[in-house]
C-alpha cells in the first residue's frame, strides 16, 4: 500500500505553504506501510518559535483552501514542535534544535520519500542523515 494521491496532494500543498514562510529542510515520507493511521509525514524546520507559528498558520490556511481541516494540533503552546494531524497526513513543524535532537529522519529513513515540487522545498541547511 502506498500513500493515496489525495494525501500526496495535501503534502504538496502543505510543503508549498511551509516554503512560502521560509520553512527549511522540507522532507516528506510515505509512512502508509508502517502506520495504519496516516499515509504521509511532512517534516519542516524553522529557525525560531515565531517562524514555527507562522509556518503552522500558513499550512492550515492553505490546506483549508483545498478543503482539509486538521483533526488535531499539538505543541502550539510551546512553539518548538507543532504537529498538525489531518488524518491522511501529519505535518511536523519543528524548531531546528528539536529537529536535530529528535531526528525523525532516522526513525523513518526506511520509508519511501515523497518527492516535493521544486517550488516547495524552501532553503536547506546541511544535515547529517545518519
Secondary structure, 3 states (H helix, E strand, C coil): CCCCHHHHHHHHHHHHHHHHCCCEEEEEEECCCCCCCCCEEEEEEECCHHHHHHHHHHHHHHHHHCCCCCCEEECCCCCCEEEEECCCEEEEEEEHHHHHHHCHHHHHCCCEEECCCHHHCCCCCCCCCC
